[in-house]
Amino acid sequence: MATIRRFFVEKAEEETRLTGDEYSHAKNVLRLKEGDELILLDGSGKEYDAIVRKVDKKEMVCSILRSRLSEKESKTPIKLLIGALKGDKTELVVQKAVELGVAEIGVFSSRFCSAYMNDNKLERLNKVSKEAAKQCLRAVAPKVTYYPSLREALESCKEYKNKLFACEFAEKSDVSLHTLSGSCALAVGSEGGFSQEEFLLAKEIGFAGISLGKRILRAETAAIVFCGIAAFVTGELE
Ligand code: SAM
C-alpha cells in the first residue's frame, strides 16, 4: 500500500495552502494532482487527512477532511545537546535523535569544538529534522537550536528532571540509567570532548556525570546510544 505523503504547513485550516519547498516537492517530485490524498502536519502533534483541491503555479490548495492526535510522539520529553561536529555528522545525529523520538535538539560550541555553526548549517539541520520526522511518521519535527556556549546550552535544560552529562573521563556514573523516569536532558561533547572545567560547570548547573563504558565512543555514537538508552528506559521504544 502506497504511503500517504506527509507535509509540514504553518497552519492547518479548512482550506490549507502548500507553498515553498513543500509545494515544490509535492508538485514537481511527487507529481501530486487534484484528488490526491496527503497528510498535513502543523507541529501541534496532530495529523490532518487532506485532499488536493487545486494545483496553482506557486501553491497547492488542500481541503482538510479529518484530524487526529499522532500516536507516534513520545510522552517523555528528551532533549539532546550535542557539540557541533565536523562534516555531516551533526546531521546524522539530528536524524537519529528525531527517529528516537527526541523532543528538542541543541547544538553548542565548546572549548575543544573544532566545527563551526552558521545560519545555513542551522537551517540545514532543521530541514534534516523535518525530513526525518516525515520518514518515521512523526507529527512533530524537533526544533534544532544553536547555543554559542556550553553554559547557555546546559542552562536551557532547567526544566528537565534528569540532567545527564556524558563524560568520557568520568570513572563511573553519578546516577543509574536503569531507573530513569521523567524528562531527560542529555549532553554529549564534540570530537574534542569536554574539559575538566566544563565537567565542573555541568555539575554546578545540576547535571549528573554519566559514563557510557570504558571505551571512548565517537561523538555521534555516544549521542545516538545515549538517546537510545534514555528512550528505552523511559518506555519510549515499546
Ligand atoms: N576527545 C576525547 C578523548 O580523546 O578522550 C573524546 C571525546 S568523544 C569522541 C566525544 C563525546 O562522546 C565525549 O565528550 C562524551 O560526551 C561522549 N563519550 C564518548 N565516550 C564516552 C564514554 N565512554 N563515557 C561517557 N561519554 C562518552
Residues whose N, C-alpha, C, O or C-beta is under 5 A from the ligand:
A	BS01	SAM	A166 C167 E168 A187 V188 G189 S190 E191 G192 G193 F194 I210 S211 L212 G213 K214 R215 I216 L217 R218 A219 A222
